[in-house]
Protein backbone atom coordinates (compact mmCIF):
# COMPACT_ATOMS: atom_id res chain seq x y z
CA UNK A 1 0.00 0.00 0.00
CA UNK A 2 2.61 2.60 1.09
CA UNK A 3 5.01 1.39 -1.60
CA UNK A 4 2.31 1.79 -4.26
CA UNK A 5 1.76 5.35 -3.07
CA UNK A 6 5.42 6.25 -3.56
CA UNK A 7 5.57 4.48 -6.93
CA UNK A 8 2.58 6.50 -8.19
CA UNK A 9 3.49 9.84 -6.55
CA UNK A 10 7.31 9.73 -6.70
CA UNK A 11 7.76 12.91 -8.74
CA UNK A 12 5.32 14.94 -6.62
CA UNK A 13 6.91 13.67 -3.39
CA UNK A 14 10.39 14.44 -4.75
CA UNK A 15 9.37 17.97 -5.76
CA UNK A 16 7.76 18.82 -2.40
CA UNK A 17 10.58 17.44 -0.22
CA UNK A 18 13.89 17.80 -2.06
CA UNK A 19 14.44 21.47 -1.18
CA UNK A 20 13.17 21.45 2.42
CA UNK A 21 15.85 22.94 4.72
CA UNK A 22 16.79 20.26 7.25
CA UNK A 23 19.99 21.88 8.55
CA UNK A 24 18.61 22.24 12.09
CA UNK A 25 18.17 18.45 12.21
CA UNK A 26 21.53 17.63 10.60
CA UNK A 27 23.56 19.52 13.19
CA UNK A 28 22.73 17.49 16.34
CA UNK A 29 23.27 14.24 14.40
CA UNK A 30 26.49 15.16 12.58
CA UNK A 31 28.25 16.45 15.69
CA UNK A 32 28.46 12.77 16.74
CA UNK A 33 29.72 11.44 13.37
CA UNK A 34 33.49 11.34 12.73
CA UNK A 35 34.94 13.26 9.78
CA UNK A 36 34.43 11.25 6.57
CA UNK A 37 32.36 8.76 8.59
CA UNK A 38 30.00 6.33 6.86
CA UNK A 39 26.28 7.16 7.05
CA UNK A 40 23.32 5.02 6.01
CA UNK A 41 20.34 7.05 4.77
CA UNK A 42 17.67 4.44 5.40
CA UNK A 43 14.50 5.12 3.42
CA UNK A 44 16.13 8.06 1.65
CA UNK A 45 13.13 9.32 -0.34
CA UNK A 46 14.28 12.15 -2.62
CA UNK A 47 17.93 11.78 -1.61
CA UNK A 48 17.93 15.29 -0.14
CA UNK A 49 19.69 14.25 3.08
CA UNK A 50 22.13 11.89 1.33
CA UNK A 51 23.21 14.75 -0.91
CA UNK A 52 23.66 17.10 2.07
CA UNK A 53 25.83 14.52 3.87
CA UNK A 54 27.90 13.89 0.72
CA UNK A 55 28.49 17.63 0.31
CA UNK A 56 29.77 17.73 3.91
CA UNK A 57 32.37 15.06 3.10
CA UNK A 58 30.72 11.95 4.56
CA UNK A 59 30.59 8.52 2.90
CA UNK A 60 26.95 7.74 2.22
CA UNK A 61 24.99 4.59 1.43
CA UNK A 62 21.30 5.04 0.71
CA UNK A 63 18.27 2.90 -0.01
CA UNK A 64 14.55 3.21 -0.57
CA UNK A 65 11.82 0.62 -1.14
CA UNK A 66 10.32 2.44 -4.15
CA UNK A 67 12.08 1.91 -7.50
CA UNK A 68 10.75 5.29 -8.67
CA UNK A 69 12.21 7.06 -5.60
CA UNK A 70 15.50 5.15 -6.05
CA UNK A 71 15.74 6.44 -9.62
CA UNK A 72 15.04 10.06 -8.63
CA UNK A 73 17.36 9.92 -5.60
CA UNK A 74 20.18 8.38 -7.67
CA UNK A 75 19.87 11.16 -10.25
CA UNK A 76 19.78 13.83 -7.53
CA UNK A 77 22.74 12.54 -5.52
CA UNK A 78 24.93 10.77 -8.06
CA UNK A 79 24.92 7.76 -5.69
CA UNK A 80 24.03 4.20 -6.58
CA UNK A 81 20.96 4.23 -4.34
CA UNK A 82 19.79 0.66 -3.65
CA UNK A 83 16.23 -0.55 -3.92
CA UNK A 84 15.55 -2.48 -0.71
CA UNK A 85 13.44 -2.46 2.42
CA UNK A 86 14.34 -2.28 6.10
CA UNK A 87 13.83 -6.06 6.27
CA UNK A 88 16.72 -6.52 3.79
CA UNK A 89 19.32 -4.91 6.07
CA UNK A 90 21.98 -7.43 7.06
CA UNK A 91 25.07 -5.28 7.69
CA UNK A 92 26.98 -5.71 10.94
CA UNK A 93 28.88 -2.84 12.63
CA UNK A 94 29.20 -0.97 9.29
CA UNK A 95 27.91 2.55 9.95
CA UNK A 96 29.13 5.48 12.05
CA UNK A 97 25.67 6.97 11.63
CA UNK A 98 22.22 5.85 10.55
CA UNK A 99 19.68 8.42 9.40
CA UNK A 100 16.00 7.41 9.47
CA UNK A 101 14.20 10.65 8.68
CA UNK A 102 10.45 10.12 8.25
CA UNK A 103 11.03 6.55 7.06
CA UNK A 104 10.57 4.15 9.99
CA UNK A 105 7.09 5.62 10.48
CA UNK A 106 5.93 3.53 7.49
CA UNK A 107 6.90 0.26 9.23
CA UNK A 108 4.04 -1.47 11.07
CA UNK A 109 4.15 -1.51 14.86
CA UNK A 110 4.37 -5.31 14.65
CA UNK A 111 7.48 -5.22 12.40
CA UNK A 112 9.24 -2.26 14.06
CA UNK A 113 11.05 -4.24 16.80
CA UNK A 114 12.71 -6.55 14.24
CA UNK A 115 13.63 -3.61 11.97
CA UNK A 116 15.09 -1.68 14.92
CA UNK A 117 17.17 -4.73 15.83
CA UNK A 118 18.56 -5.00 12.27
CA UNK A 119 19.46 -1.29 12.23
CA UNK A 120 21.10 -1.52 15.66
CA UNK A 121 23.22 -4.41 14.40
CA UNK A 122 24.33 -2.35 11.37
CA UNK A 123 25.53 0.53 13.60
CA UNK A 124 29.14 0.54 14.81
CA UNK A 125 29.78 0.67 18.55
CA UNK A 126 29.82 4.38 19.40
CA UNK A 127 27.67 5.12 16.35
CA UNK A 128 24.73 7.53 16.35
CA UNK A 129 21.26 6.94 14.94
CA UNK A 130 18.62 9.58 14.12
CA UNK A 131 14.94 8.63 13.95
CA UNK A 132 11.78 10.66 13.44
CA UNK A 133 8.12 9.76 13.73
CA UNK A 134 4.91 11.74 13.52
CA UNK A 135 3.92 12.50 17.09
CA UNK A 136 1.11 10.36 18.48
CA UNK A 137 0.06 6.93 19.67
CA UNK A 138 -1.87 5.54 16.71
CA UNK A 139 -1.23 3.21 13.81
CA UNK A 140 -3.24 4.41 10.84
CA UNK A 141 -3.63 4.63 7.09
CA UNK A 142 -3.86 8.08 5.54
CA UNK A 143 -4.09 8.83 1.81
CA UNK A 144 -2.82 5.39 0.89
CA UNK A 145 0.14 5.33 3.29
CA UNK A 146 0.61 3.42 6.54
CA UNK A 147 1.85 5.40 9.56
CA UNK A 148 3.04 4.26 12.97
CA UNK A 149 3.08 7.33 15.24
CA UNK A 150 5.17 7.48 18.41
CA UNK A 151 5.40 9.53 21.59
CA UNK A 152 8.44 9.64 23.88
CA UNK A 153 7.00 6.73 25.86
CA UNK A 154 6.41 4.68 22.71
CA UNK A 155 9.97 5.27 21.57
CA UNK A 156 11.37 4.26 24.97
CA UNK A 157 9.33 1.04 24.85
CA UNK A 158 10.55 0.37 21.30
CA UNK A 159 14.25 0.72 22.15
CA UNK A 160 14.08 -1.00 25.58
CA UNK A 161 14.88 -4.49 24.16
CA UNK A 162 17.97 -3.09 22.37
CA UNK A 163 20.31 -3.40 25.34
CA UNK A 164 23.25 -1.71 23.58
CA UNK A 165 21.19 1.28 22.33
CA UNK A 166 20.70 4.33 24.54
CA UNK A 167 18.62 7.43 24.01
CA UNK A 168 20.85 10.53 23.88
CA UNK A 169 18.12 13.08 23.30
CA UNK A 170 14.61 13.54 21.94
CA UNK A 171 12.74 16.66 20.94
CA UNK A 172 9.63 17.75 19.08
CA UNK A 173 9.52 19.89 15.94
CA UNK A 174 6.85 21.23 13.62
CA UNK A 175 6.94 19.89 10.06
CA UNK A 176 9.61 21.71 8.02
CA UNK A 177 7.44 21.88 4.89
CA UNK A 178 5.76 25.28 4.52
CA UNK A 179 2.22 23.92 4.03
CA UNK A 180 2.30 21.50 6.99
CA UNK A 181 1.87 21.92 10.74
CA UNK A 182 2.21 18.34 12.00
CA UNK A 183 4.22 17.62 15.14
CA UNK A 184 7.25 15.30 14.86
CA UNK A 185 9.17 13.33 17.47
CA UNK A 186 12.92 13.39 16.75
CA UNK A 187 15.46 11.30 18.63
CA UNK A 188 19.18 10.58 18.70
CA UNK A 189 20.22 7.11 19.78
CA UNK A 190 23.71 5.76 20.37
CA UNK A 191 25.21 2.29 20.39
CA UNK A 192 27.23 1.61 23.52
CA UNK A 193 29.67 -1.22 24.13
C-alpha positions as CSV (number, residue, x, y, z in Angstrom):
1,X,0.0,0.0,0.0
2,X,2.6,2.6,1.1
3,X,5.0,1.4,-1.6
4,X,2.3,1.8,-4.3
5,X,1.8,5.4,-3.1
6,X,5.4,6.3,-3.6
7,X,5.6,4.5,-6.9
8,X,2.6,6.5,-8.2
9,X,3.5,9.8,-6.6
10,X,7.3,9.7,-6.7
11,X,7.8,12.9,-8.7
12,X,5.3,14.9,-6.6
13,X,6.9,13.7,-3.4
14,X,10.4,14.4,-4.7
15,X,9.4,18.0,-5.8
16,X,7.8,18.8,-2.4
17,X,10.6,17.4,-0.2
18,X,13.9,17.8,-2.1
19,X,14.4,21.5,-1.2
20,X,13.2,21.5,2.4
21,X,15.8,22.9,4.7
22,X,16.8,20.3,7.3
23,X,20.0,21.9,8.6
24,X,18.6,22.2,12.1
25,X,18.2,18.5,12.2
26,X,21.5,17.6,10.6
27,X,23.6,19.5,13.2
28,X,22.7,17.5,16.3
29,X,23.3,14.2,14.4
30,X,26.5,15.2,12.6
31,X,28.2,16.4,15.7
32,X,28.5,12.8,16.7
33,X,29.7,11.4,13.4
34,X,33.5,11.3,12.7
35,X,34.9,13.3,9.8
36,X,34.4,11.2,6.6
37,X,32.4,8.8,8.6
38,X,30.0,6.3,6.9
39,X,26.3,7.2,7.1
40,X,23.3,5.0,6.0
41,X,20.3,7.1,4.8
42,X,17.7,4.4,5.4
43,X,14.5,5.1,3.4
44,X,16.1,8.1,1.6
45,X,13.1,9.3,-0.3
46,X,14.3,12.2,-2.6
47,X,17.9,11.8,-1.6
48,X,17.9,15.3,-0.1
49,X,19.7,14.3,3.1
50,X,22.1,11.9,1.3
51,X,23.2,14.8,-0.9
52,X,23.7,17.1,2.1
53,X,25.8,14.5,3.9
54,X,27.9,13.9,0.7
55,X,28.5,17.6,0.3
56,X,29.8,17.7,3.9
57,X,32.4,15.1,3.1
58,X,30.7,12.0,4.6
59,X,30.6,8.5,2.9
60,X,26.9,7.7,2.2
61,X,25.0,4.6,1.4
62,X,21.3,5.0,0.7
63,X,18.3,2.9,0.0
64,X,14.6,3.2,-0.6
65,X,11.8,0.6,-1.1
66,X,10.3,2.4,-4.2
67,X,12.1,1.9,-7.5
68,X,10.7,5.3,-8.7
69,X,12.2,7.1,-5.6
70,X,15.5,5.2,-6.0
71,X,15.7,6.4,-9.6
72,X,15.0,10.1,-8.6
73,X,17.4,9.9,-5.6
74,X,20.2,8.4,-7.7
75,X,19.9,11.2,-10.2
76,X,19.8,13.8,-7.5
77,X,22.7,12.5,-5.5
78,X,24.9,10.8,-8.1
79,X,24.9,7.8,-5.7
80,X,24.0,4.2,-6.6
81,X,21.0,4.2,-4.3
82,X,19.8,0.7,-3.7
83,X,16.2,-0.5,-3.9
84,X,15.5,-2.5,-0.7
85,X,13.4,-2.5,2.4
86,X,14.3,-2.3,6.1
87,X,13.8,-6.1,6.3
88,X,16.7,-6.5,3.8
89,X,19.3,-4.9,6.1
90,X,22.0,-7.4,7.1
91,X,25.1,-5.3,7.7
92,X,27.0,-5.7,10.9
93,X,28.9,-2.8,12.6
94,X,29.2,-1.0,9.3
95,X,27.9,2.6,9.9
96,X,29.1,5.5,12.1
97,X,25.7,7.0,11.6
98,X,22.2,5.8,10.5
99,X,19.7,8.4,9.4
100,X,16.0,7.4,9.5
101,X,14.2,10.7,8.7
102,X,10.5,10.1,8.2
103,X,11.0,6.5,7.1
104,X,10.6,4.1,10.0
105,X,7.1,5.6,10.5
106,X,5.9,3.5,7.5
107,X,6.9,0.3,9.2
108,X,4.0,-1.5,11.1
109,X,4.2,-1.5,14.9
110,X,4.4,-5.3,14.6
111,X,7.5,-5.2,12.4
112,X,9.2,-2.3,14.1
113,X,11.0,-4.2,16.8
114,X,12.7,-6.5,14.2
115,X,13.6,-3.6,12.0
116,X,15.1,-1.7,14.9
117,X,17.2,-4.7,15.8
118,X,18.6,-5.0,12.3
119,X,19.5,-1.3,12.2
120,X,21.1,-1.5,15.7
121,X,23.2,-4.4,14.4
122,X,24.3,-2.3,11.4
123,X,25.5,0.5,13.6
124,X,29.1,0.5,14.8
125,X,29.8,0.7,18.6
126,X,29.8,4.4,19.4
127,X,27.7,5.1,16.3
128,X,24.7,7.5,16.3
129,X,21.3,6.9,14.9
130,X,18.6,9.6,14.1
131,X,14.9,8.6,13.9
132,X,11.8,10.7,13.4
133,X,8.1,9.8,13.7
134,X,4.9,11.7,13.5
135,X,3.9,12.5,17.1
136,X,1.1,10.4,18.5
137,X,0.1,6.9,19.7
138,X,-1.9,5.5,16.7
139,X,-1.2,3.2,13.8
140,X,-3.2,4.4,10.8
141,X,-3.6,4.6,7.1
142,X,-3.9,8.1,5.5
143,X,-4.1,8.8,1.8
144,X,-2.8,5.4,0.9
145,X,0.1,5.3,3.3
146,X,0.6,3.4,6.5
147,X,1.8,5.4,9.6
148,X,3.0,4.3,13.0
149,X,3.1,7.3,15.2
150,X,5.2,7.5,18.4
151,X,5.4,9.5,21.6
152,X,8.4,9.6,23.9
153,X,7.0,6.7,25.9
154,X,6.4,4.7,22.7
155,X,10.0,5.3,21.6
156,X,11.4,4.3,25.0
157,X,9.3,1.0,24.9
158,X,10.5,0.4,21.3
159,X,14.3,0.7,22.2
160,X,14.1,-1.0,25.6
161,X,14.9,-4.5,24.2
162,X,18.0,-3.1,22.4
163,X,20.3,-3.4,25.3
164,X,23.3,-1.7,23.6
165,X,21.2,1.3,22.3
166,X,20.7,4.3,24.5
167,X,18.6,7.4,24.0
168,X,20.9,10.5,23.9
169,X,18.1,13.1,23.3
170,X,14.6,13.5,21.9
171,X,12.7,16.7,20.9
172,X,9.6,17.8,19.1
173,X,9.5,19.9,15.9
174,X,6.9,21.2,13.6
175,X,6.9,19.9,10.1
176,X,9.6,21.7,8.0
177,X,7.4,21.9,4.9
178,X,5.8,25.3,4.5
179,X,2.2,23.9,4.0
180,X,2.3,21.5,7.0
181,X,1.9,21.9,10.7
182,X,2.2,18.3,12.0
183,X,4.2,17.6,15.1
184,X,7.2,15.3,14.9
185,X,9.2,13.3,17.5
186,X,12.9,13.4,16.7
187,X,15.5,11.3,18.6
188,X,19.2,10.6,18.7
189,X,20.2,7.1,19.8
190,X,23.7,5.8,20.4
191,X,25.2,2.3,20.4
192,X,27.2,1.6,23.5
193,X,29.7,-1.2,24.1
